[in-house]
Amino acid sequence: MSDTLDRLAEAAVLPRARPGWLSGDPAGRPAGADPRIAVLIPCFNEEAAIGQVIADFRAALPDAAIYVYDNNSTDRTVLAAHAAGAVVRQEVLQGKGHVVRRMFADIEADVFILTDGDGTYDANAAPGLVRLLRDQRLDMVTAARVSRDQTAYRPGHRLGNAALTGMVRLVFGKGVTDMLSGYRVFSRRFVKSFPALAERFETETEFTVHALTLNMPIGEAPTAYRDRTEGSHSKLSTIPDGLRILRTIVMLVQQERPLPFFSVVAAALLCCGGTLGAPVVAEYVRSGLVPRLPTAVLSTGVILLSCLALGCGLVLDSVSRGRKEMKRLAYLATPNGSGNGSGNP
């Protein structure tokens, strides 16, 4: 019964292709038609807030299709989402990254709005974010959180976000000030070319690095951020999830910027080897003897490791460039489907 309701709700919002529509438009829409908008809401135990979130986005974007992907909730989230009129689907692999990957694969639209189901983001900002995406022909618009409420945006989270965002800006370039925001608008081209490898809350980091690595046109707009709806609880574990995000950043640096990454490793090993070997060399120059042979061997080995690290960086830099070219071609090969989007005019 629920599957039937889902299909009816989806059919009511997303028009089907008809003969005579542009054959080159993957969405099957006539020239000049407004873009199809999909609101994507990953959910885990958000019974208290999800109904109001859906109502708010329905009011802000009356023609949008609203999808709720439930991630093994143990409360009445699914029933509340059904009652509010959303298309409800399931993802059994636990974690926001898994849900995002499933949503991006399943849903077809021209503009995708990703938000949380806890009621912290302002649905009234969505039309402006969509307008910014289309008018400036962007691929991603991030809603930068603005809040004076200490309970909504805790100082620890602010500090962690600033530190992690600063690391990404330092390595991959400027373009975002709130890397961990869960409220974003994407073009179809971004969504269908995004690899989506994260499992949990690292997915926001992947969004940012993917866009910066491919030099996509992106934007950002300040958006109100409020406290959670009463009865809704945060699923983010500050320290464990912060460490996972940090590990993800390090891995992405190693994958996308291998030469700088391994150059730093090589320089550290060279300094270590030089520090160990300097006294041995000085003694050899003075007396012609090598009294500390183990230290000399260790120093030589560390310096050889430094050379090996630099060689790995040079080889992987070529591999990374090839991967980047393939991702760029996949991005360009994806039809955007929106007349004013960041793709074909």
ABEGO torsion letter per residue (X at the ends): XAAAAAAAAAAAABBBBBBGBBAABAAGBBBGBBBBBBBBBBBBGAAAAAAAAAAAAAAABAABBBBBBBBGBABAAAAAAAAAGBBBBBBABBEAAAAAAAAAAABBBABBBBBBAAGABBAAAAAAAAAAAAAAGBABBBBBBBBABAAABBAAAAAAAAAAAAAAAAAAEBGBABAABABBBBBAAAAAABAGABABAAAAAAAAAAAAAAGBBBBBBBBBBBBBBBGBBBABBAAAAAAAAAAAAAAAAAAABAAAAAAAAAAAAAAAAAAAAAAAAAAAAAAGBBABAAAAAAAAAAAAAAAAAAAAAAAAAAAAAAAAAAAAAAAAABBAGBAABABBX
